[in-house]
Amino acid sequence: MRNIVCLISGRGSNLDAILRRAREENWAQALDARVAGVISNRADAAGLQCARAAGVATRVIAHGDFAAREAFDAALAEAIDALDPALVVLAGFMRVLTPRFVDHYAGRLINIHPSLLPAFPGLHTHRQALAAGVKVHGCTVHFVSNEVDGGPIIAQAAVKVHAGDTEDSLAARVLAQEHRLLPRCVRWFCEGRIRLEAGHVVARGLDADAQSVLAA
Ligand code: GRF
């Protein structure tokens, strides 16, 4: 069985999308894969409830309990490795990870970011997009590298920016695409269709348009 471990910090809607897709598509049978555990760096993360409701083991490792980033990441890695992960998914995990952590999971650590990278790394991406006046915005799933929000891109979904969009209205349209894109990328990884090779994403057996989605 391929174990998927999801890291969250809050609401957990991306986690919920993965859990839902895993159930609907019966990943346990079809892919020999399952979400084996969910770890949050915040005890009050609502996403922990989604995990429990789905019968998935949860753990809280509060970053505030650690004096240094390295110590937090070491504890986090220990908890993840206890789950024998094939894939670690940053599903709304709002901590910058140390190089040691990132290197340990090279090629099996992916992140969802709410912008069309390399535009708008970091926080407040929808605000940044509106301020920049871009006409197309979206989300990106990428392998994690030591450059924050800078790793090799697996897939992107784009949405149009509408006249009169607010940060909230734009965020909602992007989020709907995140919920489609992230489970799809997790599935591809488990199917062995995408992998990281020498710093580049190699895709196999995906039709040409699969990795780019254009929404309304
Ligand atoms: C998402 O927009 C994700 O892309 C970003 O943080 C948000 C988390 O939302 N990294 P949720 O916790 O998955 O609902």
Residues whose N, C-alpha, C, O or C-beta is under 5 A from the ligand:
A	BS01	GRF	G10 R11 G12 S13 N14 L15 A91 G92 I112 H113 P114
